[in-house]
Amino acid sequence: MAWWTRASWNGDAMAQHNLAPAHIAGDGIEQDYDAVRRWLEQAADSGLSRSQYTLGKMYMYGLGVEKDINRAAPLIVAAGEAGFAKAQYNLGKMFRDGKGVPKNLQTAVQWFLAAAKQGYVRAQNDIGMRYARGEGIAPDPVQAMMWLTLSAKGGNPAAVENRAALAKKLTAAQIADAERLAAAWKPMPGAVGRGGLTPPANSSRWSPGHR
């Protein structure tokens, strides 16, 4: 803990991030949510995507800070654009449900897909269901089955159920095609809009308070 503290004061973003949960738990250090916010803000300002995401979630749900959706959404967007899969998945849900951002199913699909391509199993289930239902994207039962298969193999129980339900509606040939694609699939880590995946529509142009 002493090393993390020294490193944090010296500007080490990862140490600043690691001090945050210690302050939350009071693990070897005083429980102090103001300190959590301050350290996460410094790490987020340094560009550490996991700190941007964590701080965004704190503001989203009012965890140790005053709830402020106008501060939460840009932080989570920044983390997603930097390639942080968990942030990308949550942005998919936010745009799907219109929570803190304008509801946009097409943009939701792009964020779910960005996280799914990195191997985030919950996003793989969601993008599979978007393909199955044709929500925000043209329906494609083979792509739906491929993503649900990957998510199920990754240990997601929701995907196991969704895959079984979808399988009843597909032909044997469609299932075989999906399983072939799933077997050949490889994760593709990468940042959104920074030399990696295509930026989701309107993500960077989202402005606080725009509904």
C-alpha positions, -999 to +999 in steps of 0.1 A: +000+000+000+028+024+008+044+017-026+011+025-044+007+057-024+042+069-033+037+059-069+004+076-071+018+109-058+045+105-085+018+103-112+016+066-118-019+062-133-021+024-126-011+030-089-037+058-087-063+034-101-053+006-076-056+029-046-093+036-054-107+001-044-084+001-014-100+033-002-134+019-009-128-012+011-107+005+038-081-022+032-050-011+049-060+025+044-087+049+055-121+044+038-125+077+018-147+081-012-134+116-019-099+101-022-114+074-045-128+101-068-096+122-067-073+093-076-096+080-103-099+115-118-061+118-120-057+083-136-086+091-160-071+124-170-039+105-178-059+084-202-062+052-182-094+037-197-103+015-168-103+045-145-124+065-170-149+036-170-149+032-132-153+069-126-181+070-151-199+042-134-195+060-100-212+090-115-238+069-133-251+053-102-240+078-075-215+055-059-197+077-034-203+108-055-234+128-064-252+110-093-244+130-125-252+113-158-237+143-177-203+135-163-208+097-165-215+092-201-185+111-216-161+091-193-176+058-204-175+068-241-138+078-237-130+043-222-150+026-249-132+045-277-099+036-261-108-001-265-119-011-230-143-039-237-164-036-205-170+000-213-180-008-249-205-034-236-220-009-212-222+017-239-242-008-260-267-011-231-268+026-227-276+033-263-300+004-265-320+017-235-314+054-239-298+056-205-277+088-203-274+090-241-300+093-269-315+059-277-300+045-309-301+008-317-277+011-346-251+027-323-258+001-296-251-026-321-217-011-330-207-009-293-218-044-286-199-056-317-168-038-306-168-056-273-178-089-287-149-089-312-126-086-282-141-118-267-164-102-241-189-129-236-218-108-224-215-086-255-213-117-277-247-127-263-262-093-268-249-090-304-262-125-311-297-114-299-295-083-320-288-104-351-315-128-341-342-101-337-330-077-363-327-049-338-304-022-350-290-044-377-303-066-405-314-101-392-288-128-398-296-161-381-262-176-389-243-146-374-267-148-344-260-184-338-222-179-342-221-152-315-244-171-292-222-202-296-191-182-287-208-167-257-221-200-245-187-216-249-173-187-228-195-197-200-225-173-203-256-192-191-279-166-208-263-174-241-268-212-235-305-206-232-307-182-261-287-205-284-309-235-276-340-214-284-326-201-317-314-236-327-350-247-328-357-222-356-327-229-378-319-256-403-291-281-397-271-264-425-274-230-408-263-244-375-233-261-391-223-228-408-225-209-375-205-235-357-178-234-385-176-197-382-174-199-344-146-225-346-126-202-369-132-170-349-103-152-332-106-123-308-095-089-322-083-065-295-082-029-306-092+006-299-123+022-314-113+051-337-076+049-328-062+026-354-086-003-345-123-008-350-146+017-368-159+043-344-196+038-335-218+064-351-220+097-331-200+084-302-175+112-300-201+138-310-223+129-280-226+159-258-237+160-221-274+168-217-282+159-253-314+137-252 
